[in-house]
Amino acid sequence: MPRQRNKVRCEADRRAQRVILLQLLRDDHKDSWARSELDAELGGIEAPAIACALESLQEAGVVELEGDSLSASRAAWRLQELLLIGV
């Protein structure tokens, strides 16, 4: 059952997911982020929490990961355009 516990723990950290998504949707940054760049911006969040949050967001189709590059999905950008995502 370790995988189930990890999934619950990852989903429980919604704060990290929100922070990551808001970073990826910034309008003062190019669409694609390097993982190391995101980690540097999220200095207050531990690496395991970032990894769990990214995994959850990717599984939900909110974040697209390709190698070291990540970005918000087209659906996330559309929700941002509709002003459904905000601080």
C-alpha positions, 0 to 999 in steps of 0.5 A, a space after each residue: 500500500 505504499 503507492 496509495 499512501 504516497 498518492 494521498 500525501 501528494 494530493 493533500 499538499 494542494 498548496 504546492 500544487 496551487 503555487 506551482 500552477 500559478 508560477 507556470 501561468 505567470 505572464 512575465 515568463 516564457 511558457 516553458 520552465 526548466 525544472 531547476 528554474 521552477 525549483 529555484 523559484 519555489 525555494 520555500 517548498 521542499 523537493 519531495 513536495 514539488 515532485 508530488 505536486 508535479 506528479 498529481 498535476 500531470 496526472 490531472 492533465 494540468 501540467 505537461 512534463 517533457 524531460 526537464 521542461 514543464 509548462 501549464 497545459 492548454 486547458 490550464 491556460 484557457 481557464 486562466 484566460 477565462 479568469 477562473 484561476 486567480 490569487 
